[in-house]
Amino acid sequence: MNTCSITLTHISQSPVEEISQKIKETKKKSESGTQTLPRPPTKGKFTQNSSLSRCSGKGIKQITPNQKPRRRKFKLMDWKRYHKLNVIYSFLDELEQDFPAICTVSVIGKSVENRDIKMLKISNSDATNTAVWLDASIHSREWISTAVVTYLADVIVRNFKTLSKNITSQDWYIVPVLNPDGFGWGNNGDEGSSANPSNVFYRGPAPFSEPESAAVRDTILGSSAQFKVFLSFHSYFEQILFPWGYKCEPCPDYLQLMEAGTVMARAIYETTGMIYKVGSTKDLTYYACGTSTDWSYAIAKIPYSFMIELRGRKHRFRLPKDQILDTCCEIWSAVSSLMDFIGSTKSKKSHNNEDCPSKQVADDKDNKRGKIIAPSTTTIEEENNEKPTCDIPKMDWDNYHRLSVIYNFMDDLEQDFPAICTVGQIGTSLEGRPIQVLKVSNSITSNSGVWIDAGIHAREWIAPAVATYIADHIVRNFSTLPSSISNKDWYFLPVVNPDGYEYSHTVERMWRKNRAWHGGKCVGVDLNRNFSYGWGESGSSDVPTHNFFRGPAPFSEPESTAMKVYITLHSYGQIILFPFAYKSQLCQDYVRLLEGATVMSKAIHKCNGNIYKVGISRDVMYSAAGTSNDWSYGEARIPYCYLIELRSRKHKFKLPKEEIEETGNEILNCVKALMEFVDANDVNIVAPPNNKTQVWEIRFTNEGQRTFVKTLDSAGAINIWKEEFSTMDVMVEGPRAAQVASMMQEREIPFAVAVGDVAVLIDKEQGSSFIRMTMDWERYHRLDVIYEFMENLQKEFPFLCALLKISNGNPNNTGIWMDGAIHPREWVSISVVTFIADRIVRTFNDQPASVTNKDWYIVPVLNPDGYEYTHTTDRMWRKNRSRYGECVAMDGVKRAKKARRTIPEKVILKSGVDFKVFLSFHSYGEVIIFPWGYTSDACPDYVELLEGGTAMAKAIFQESGHTYKVGSTKDLMYYAAGTSIDWSYGVANVPFSYMIELRGKKHRFLLPSEEIVPTARETMNGVLSLLDFVDSRCRGTQSK
């Protein structure tokens, strides 16, 4: 084995010999770490002639000629044992005394019990340096973390002159003990975070309520240094974690962080043979709110933020002291490799900024969020005191803000208050901008819901300002607000019409509608005339150029399909309206709605003396057909529905910015009053019958809930679509929805509607797919068309194609297997496999050697019976059509024993071909997964499979901007025994075995036909990149 490359002239034994001998000895005792080493690495980073010193028990030390030994007050620091706080702090002080040119020790804060929190800064004082943060013992029982951090400090200081520039061009901020009061204490606890002070994961009464965490925040944010790396060391999972921990979505720099984490994992493996898993905190552990890495990445903007869980799973927190040095060595290798990676990445970016995934994501996000540059000849006529301030980075209510600022504000709330805030995209505008909603909730299942939207008319800038003002107040004061506020789930949609809103900022200040094109030009649709209830009646127009053009059909505009309205904010008029607006007939709840509106008006007057009129639109304004307010009451059956026309009659749409906060405060007070009225006058509202088949997303808080939901699936009450570690997608038929929802609520199982009407997506997905035609990738096809396509390829290219096989006949070729539709409802998997087959055959002579030196074995439909059944009978059928009493069938993935006796066994095990790659295509999820699925242990080739998967994910991102996560089946999804890739890797010995879960998260299995080609192209790009990676490795480390 290899170890840290640090040498001195007085070394008696080389680093390789020393660590190799240690590993041999500990192997004999069966106590060498927590893992069985599958195979010693064939080569390592460190050699006997390396420029750095060995891993010695007393650290690494270069003694200068004039240096005199001193008497030490405390025990000498070494890495043969664990030390107390006084020894560690004395060690820091000695480094400062011995190396004053580069070392500075400071106290960055005091603990709760008034102990110093000491930090060592290592720097050559170069003003161009970037910064690295290292901390340990934020959890006091994790002693190994402090040992590792002090070791890293010792190595860097004592070898500073000989280390690479990637190390010395950094200012190193090192805090070995972040929790000095608790250091030395030990305890055990439950997973997760808790509001219960007695829980080991108690998160505190507020963010940064504790002086220790506040010290980190103040030091980093108060420093003038530009931090590039944040490393927080913990134990004992042997993992390299990065954001996010509080949600399952990938962070913007997911691929960059995955690539960097993989570099560290590779360095660790080559040093000691230990396998560290790599992934987001949520994916590899559990939901964790308020972690330091989420904060450092999102708030402090440190691009490389990692939490490194050290050894060891066998000994847990009580890692034997004879493993300290090995752990230190492997982590030094990882950190130095990370700095080399960052250095090389920085060099590439300086030549080509397009290499930066985060920049691409940011640019794409900015573009979609409204940073559109208007033509230089265009100006906006407006009042000077209402000048738009699109360059303000942070949200306030002293100015009107652009879409990007509003969306960043929502993201910041989610990041700062992850326990109650979630930002989601519920739709996309006509010009491709996201339509974003902020949900504020304490996740209590008995909560009722409140919806507030604004900006449906683009020129009404005060409406989004008021919506964000209310959201900000509720979030930041949630714990102290009355129960009438906290017992609600709040949904804020600040800008319903993002295209029009941006257009009003960049081109035409008084633009009202969205940016829809009709009749060959952009005339826009009035979204508040585009709802289905009363659509087309008086108060709207069918003339596209009219200000009140209602659109060609109800919900013809994507913004409307995403909305469920409760309070909708508009301007101007100072009026509170309730249904109906399209007819003179009073609604049946007129009196109750009038009382609620009166309560709101009274609250506004009490707040500042302003008077808001109350009534129905026909009485106090005019007729209006197809409004969101009428629809929410008449169609969605929401009992309290109001449209509030804000200030002001004097300034009309151009309300001065000085009145923004006043307006926000008066509406906040009226909303609070309404909530009290609603709770005091609770009525039994009978929910409308739901005949729509929906998809619900369930989030589990314990395993008992998962077990119960699976019993519902077995009983046929629901249909499980997708299962992950803490979530599950289920399909619920309309007639059963009320009963299932009641059972969920009784057991406090949180769920939300992910797809409101499956039938709508099916219609959009299928189109004319049932009409028999020749093969293309503009629609989904039946089995006969697919088989005819394969036969035609064979006829057209007989020198390349046999049935199921593409090959140039070279006997030295290795094999690649691809299959689709093992689950028949996953139609896009077939499209992707056939697309790749078609392109490989038709462009074979133009492909690189990594493609042409393979025999391609391709099975587009592995489950033909089930696939046809999804076209003729049940679109959501998952299994095959085996008969066991009634036709209950078998899950195709979990039929490994049967499967290996059929097609895979005949082809892979008996063909005589050396298969290197196994790819099984599925949907949905946008993940690239590899073994194991049946156990949480890492497979022997974990690091290499992670590298191959990352290469695919990176190529996919470069093609389309889609981020695919990478990891083992168990880590990214859930336990799954008997999967095809576990069989191909574990039995057939195919070293690069992957299951690729394709698009899309939004549409689930029902991916629209227009997304087939983009999905196929990005996937093919990923496959080609994998093949280049495979050929760069002569073989995996797996013993065959």
PEPEWO-V579230 format. One record per backbone hydrogen bond with DSSP energy under -1.0 kcal/mol. CO is the residue of the C=O (numbers start at 0). NH is the residue of the N-H. E is the energy in kcal/mol with one decimal. If there is no record, write none. Layout:
{{CO;NH;E} {CO;NH;E}}
This chain:
{{3;5;-1.4} {5;52;-7.3} {7;10;-1.5} {13;17;-2.6} {14;18;-2.4} {15;19;-2.4} {16;20;-2.4} {17;21;-2.1} {18;22;-2.7} {19;23;-2.3} {20;24;-2.4} {21;25;-2.7} {22;26;-2.3} {23;27;-1.7} {24;28;-1.2} {25;30;-2.2} {26;29;-1.1} {30;32;-1.3} {46;49;-1.6} {52;5;-1.1} {53;55;-1.1} {55;58;-1.9} {56;78;-3.0} {63;66;-1.6} {83;87;-1.9} {84;88;-2.8} {85;89;-2.0} {86;90;-2.2} {87;91;-1.9} {88;92;-2.2} {89;93;-2.3} {90;94;-2.0} {91;95;-1.9} {92;96;-2.1} {93;97;-2.9} {94;98;-2.2} {98;101;-1.3} {98;102;-2.1} {101;122;-2.3} {103;120;-3.1} {105;118;-3.0} {108;116;-2.3} {110;113;-1.8} {114;110;-2.7} {116;107;-2.4} {118;105;-2.6} {119;173;-2.8} {120;103;-1.9} {121;171;-2.9} {125;128;-1.7} {129;170;-2.8} {130;227;-3.0} {130;228;-1.5} {131;172;-3.2} {132;230;-2.9} {133;174;-2.9} {134;232;-2.6} {135;177;-2.4} {138;141;-2.0} {140;142;-1.6} {141;144;-1.4} {142;146;-1.7} {143;147;-2.3} {144;148;-2.2} {145;149;-2.4} {146;150;-1.8} {147;151;-2.5} {148;152;-2.2} {149;153;-2.4} {150;154;-2.6} {151;155;-2.4} {152;156;-2.5} {153;157;-2.4} {154;158;-1.1} {156;159;-1.2} {158;161;-1.1} {158;162;-1.1} {163;166;-1.4} {163;167;-2.2} {164;168;-2.3} {166;169;-1.1} {168;129;-1.4} {170;131;-2.7} {171;121;-2.4} {172;133;-2.8} {173;119;-3.0} {174;135;-1.5} {178;182;-1.1} {181;184;-2.5} {193;202;-2.4} {195;198;-2.2} {198;201;-1.8} {200;193;-2.1} {205;208;-1.6} {209;213;-2.2} {210;214;-1.8} {211;215;-1.2} {212;216;-2.1} {213;217;-3.0} {214;218;-2.2} {215;219;-2.4} {216;220;-2.7} {217;221;-1.6} {225;130;-2.4} {227;303;-1.8} {228;132;-2.5} {229;305;-3.3} {230;134;-2.0} {231;307;-2.2} {233;309;-3.0} {237;276;-1.9} {238;308;-2.8} {239;278;-2.0} {240;306;-2.6} {241;280;-2.1} {243;281;-2.2} {244;287;-2.9} {250;253;-1.9} {252;256;-2.6} {253;257;-2.7} {254;258;-2.6} {255;259;-2.2} {256;260;-2.8} {257;261;-2.3} {258;262;-1.8} {259;263;-1.8} {260;264;-2.4} {261;265;-2.6} {262;266;-2.0} {263;267;-2.4} {264;268;-2.4} {265;269;-2.4} {266;270;-1.0} {267;271;-2.5} {268;272;-1.4} {276;239;-2.9} {278;241;-1.2} {279;283;-2.4} {280;284;-2.2} {290;294;-1.8} {291;295;-2.9} {292;296;-2.1} {293;297;-2.5} {294;298;-2.5} {294;299;-1.8} {295;301;-2.8} {303;229;-2.8} {305;231;-2.2} {306;240;-3.2} {307;233;-3.0} {308;238;-1.5} {309;237;-1.5} {311;315;-1.7} {314;317;-1.9} {319;322;-2.0} {320;323;-1.3} {322;326;-2.1} {323;327;-2.6} {324;328;-2.5} {325;329;-2.3} {326;330;-1.9} {327;331;-2.5} {328;332;-2.1} {329;333;-1.8} {330;334;-3.0} {331;335;-2.6} {332;336;-2.0} {333;337;-2.4} {334;338;-2.3} {335;339;-1.9} {336;340;-2.6} {337;341;-2.6} {338;342;-2.2} {339;343;-2.6} {340;344;-2.7} {341;345;-2.6} {342;346;-1.8} {343;347;-2.0} {344;348;-2.5} {345;349;-1.8} {347;351;-2.1} {351;354;-1.8} {352;355;-1.6} {355;359;-2.0} {356;360;-2.6} {357;361;-2.9} {358;362;-3.1} {359;363;-2.6} {360;364;-3.0} {361;365;-3.2} {362;366;-2.4} {363;367;-2.4} {364;368;-2.2} {365;370;-2.6} {366;369;-1.0} {369;371;-2.4} {374;377;-2.1} {382;385;-1.8} {383;386;-1.2} {384;656;-1.2} {388;391;-1.3} {399;388;-1.7} {401;405;-1.8} {402;406;-2.7} {403;407;-2.2} {404;408;-2.1} {405;409;-1.9} {406;410;-2.3} {407;411;-2.6} {408;412;-2.1} {409;413;-2.0} {410;414;-2.4} {411;415;-2.8} {412;416;-2.5} {416;419;-1.4} {416;420;-2.2} {419;440;-2.6} {421;438;-3.4} {423;436;-3.0} {426;434;-2.6} {428;431;-1.7} {432;428;-3.2} {434;425;-2.4} {436;423;-2.6} {437;491;-3.0} {438;421;-2.1} {439;489;-2.9} {443;446;-1.9} {447;488;-3.0} {449;490;-3.1} {450;566;-3.0} {451;492;-2.8} {452;568;-2.7} {453;495;-2.3} {454;496;-1.3} {456;459;-1.7} {458;460;-1.7} {459;462;-1.5} {460;464;-1.4} {461;465;-2.3} {462;466;-2.3} {463;467;-2.4} {464;468;-1.8} {465;469;-2.4} {466;470;-2.2} {467;471;-2.6} {468;472;-2.1} {469;473;-2.4} {470;474;-2.5} {471;475;-2.4} {472;476;-1.2} {474;477;-1.1} {476;479;-1.3} {476;480;-1.0} {481;484;-1.9} {481;485;-2.0} {482;486;-2.1} {484;487;-1.2} {486;447;-1.4} {488;449;-3.0} {489;439;-2.8} {490;451;-3.0} {491;437;-2.6} {492;453;-1.9} {496;500;-2.4} {497;501;-2.3} {498;502;-2.2} {499;503;-2.2} {501;505;-1.8} {502;506;-2.7} {502;507;-1.8} {507;510;-1.8} {511;457;-1.8} {515;522;-1.4} {515;523;-2.8} {520;517;-2.5} {524;513;-2.0} {525;528;-2.1} {526;529;-1.3} {529;554;-2.8} {531;534;-1.2} {533;536;-1.7} {540;549;-2.4} {542;545;-2.0} {545;548;-1.8} {547;540;-2.0} {548;525;-3.1} {552;555;-1.7} {556;560;-1.1} {559;562;-1.7} {565;641;-2.3} {566;452;-2.5} {567;643;-2.2} {569;645;-3.2} {573;612;-2.1} {574;644;-3.2} {575;614;-1.9} {576;642;-2.4} {580;623;-2.1} {586;589;-1.5} {588;592;-2.6} {589;593;-2.6} {590;594;-2.4} {591;595;-2.1} {592;596;-2.4} {593;597;-2.4} {594;598;-2.2} {595;599;-1.9} {596;600;-2.6} {597;601;-2.5} {598;602;-1.9} {599;603;-2.1} {600;604;-2.2} {601;605;-2.2} {602;606;-1.5} {603;607;-2.2} {604;608;-1.8} {612;575;-2.8} {614;577;-1.0} {615;619;-2.0} {616;620;-2.8} {625;530;-2.6} {626;630;-2.1} {627;631;-2.6} {628;632;-1.4} {629;633;-3.3} {630;634;-2.5} {630;635;-2.2} {631;637;-2.9} {641;567;-2.2} {642;576;-3.3} {643;569;-2.9} {644;574;-1.5} {645;572;-1.3} {645;573;-1.6} {647;651;-1.6} {650;653;-1.8} {655;658;-2.0} {656;659;-1.5} {658;662;-2.2} {659;663;-2.7} {660;664;-2.5} {661;665;-2.1} {662;666;-2.0} {663;667;-2.3} {664;668;-2.1} {665;669;-1.7} {666;670;-2.4} {667;671;-2.4} {668;672;-2.1} {669;673;-2.0} {670;674;-2.3} {671;675;-1.8} {672;676;-2.1} {673;677;-2.8} {674;678;-2.3} {675;679;-2.1} {676;680;-1.7} {682;684;-1.4} {692;757;-3.3} {693;731;-3.0} {694;753;-3.0} {694;754;-2.0} {695;729;-2.6} {696;751;-1.8} {697;727;-2.0} {701;705;-1.0} {702;706;-2.3} {703;707;-2.0} {704;708;-2.3} {705;709;-2.2} {706;710;-1.5} {707;711;-1.5} {708;712;-1.7} {709;713;-2.3} {710;714;-1.8} {711;716;-2.2} {712;715;-1.2} {718;730;-3.0} {721;728;-2.8} {725;699;-2.7} {726;723;-2.8} {727;697;-3.5} {728;720;-3.0} {728;721;-1.5} {729;695;-3.1} {730;718;-1.7} {731;693;-2.7} {732;735;-1.4} {733;736;-1.4} {735;739;-2.6} {736;740;-2.9} {737;741;-2.1} {738;742;-1.9} {739;743;-2.3} {740;744;-2.5} {741;745;-2.2} {742;746;-1.3} {743;748;-2.6} {744;747;-1.2} {749;698;-2.2} {751;696;-3.2} {754;694;-2.0} {756;760;-1.1} {757;761;-2.4} {758;762;-2.3} {759;763;-1.9} {760;764;-2.6} {761;765;-2.8} {762;766;-1.7} {765;768;-2.5} {767;770;-1.8} {781;785;-1.7} {782;786;-2.6} {783;787;-2.1} {784;788;-2.0} {785;789;-2.0} {786;790;-2.2} {787;791;-2.4} {788;792;-2.1} {789;793;-1.8} {790;794;-2.0} {791;795;-2.6} {792;796;-2.3} {796;799;-1.6} {796;800;-2.9} {799;806;-2.5} {801;804;-2.3} {803;857;-2.4} {804;801;-2.5} {805;855;-3.2} {809;812;-1.7} {813;854;-2.9} {814;915;-2.7} {814;916;-1.6} {815;856;-3.0} {816;918;-2.9} {817;858;-2.7} {818;920;-2.7} {819;861;-2.5} {822;825;-1.9} {824;826;-1.6} {825;828;-1.4} {826;830;-1.5} {827;831;-2.3} {828;832;-2.1} {829;833;-2.6} {830;834;-2.2} {831;835;-2.4} {832;836;-2.3} {833;837;-2.6} {834;838;-2.3} {835;839;-2.7} {836;840;-2.3} {837;841;-2.4} {838;842;-1.5} {840;843;-1.1} {842;845;-1.4} {843;846;-1.2} {847;850;-1.9} {847;851;-2.0} {848;852;-2.2} {850;853;-1.1} {852;813;-1.7} {854;815;-2.3} {855;805;-2.4} {856;817;-2.5} {858;819;-1.8} {862;866;-2.2} {863;867;-2.3} {864;868;-1.9} {865;869;-1.7} {867;871;-1.7} {868;872;-2.7} {868;873;-1.9} {873;876;-1.8} {881;888;-1.2} {885;883;-1.5} {885;887;-1.9} {889;879;-2.0} {894;898;-3.9} {895;899;-2.6} {897;900;-1.2} {898;901;-2.0} {901;905;-2.6} {902;906;-2.4} {903;907;-2.6} {903;908;-1.0} {912;914;-1.2} {913;814;-2.1} {915;991;-1.9} {916;816;-2.5} {917;993;-3.2} {918;818;-1.8} {919;995;-2.1} {921;997;-3.0} {925;964;-1.8} {926;996;-2.8} {927;966;-1.9} {928;994;-2.7} {929;968;-2.1} {931;969;-2.0} {932;975;-2.7} {938;941;-1.9} {940;944;-2.8} {941;945;-2.6} {942;946;-2.2} {943;947;-2.4} {944;948;-2.6} {945;949;-2.4} {946;950;-2.0} {947;951;-1.8} {948;952;-2.7} {949;953;-2.6} {950;954;-1.8} {951;955;-2.4} {952;956;-2.3} {953;957;-2.2} {954;958;-1.4} {955;959;-2.5} {956;960;-2.0} {964;927;-3.1} {966;929;-1.2} {967;971;-2.5} {968;972;-2.1} {978;982;-1.8} {979;983;-2.8} {980;984;-2.1} {981;985;-2.8} {982;986;-2.7} {982;987;-2.1} {983;989;-2.9} {991;917;-2.6} {993;919;-2.2} {994;928;-2.7} {995;921;-2.8} {996;926;-1.2} {997;924;-1.3} {997;925;-1.5} {999;1003;-1.4} {1002;1005;-2.0} {1004;1006;-1.2} {1007;1010;-2.0} {1008;1011;-1.6} {1010;1014;-1.9} {1011;1015;-2.7} {1012;1016;-2.8} {1013;1017;-2.2} {1014;1018;-2.0} {1015;1019;-2.5} {1016;1020;-2.2} {1017;1021;-1.8} {1018;1022;-2.5} {1019;1023;-2.6} {1020;1024;-1.8} {1021;1025;-2.1} {1022;1026;-2.3} {1023;1027;-1.8} {1024;1028;-2.0} {1025;1029;-3.0} {1026;1030;-2.3} {1027;1031;-1.1} {1029;1032;-1.3}}
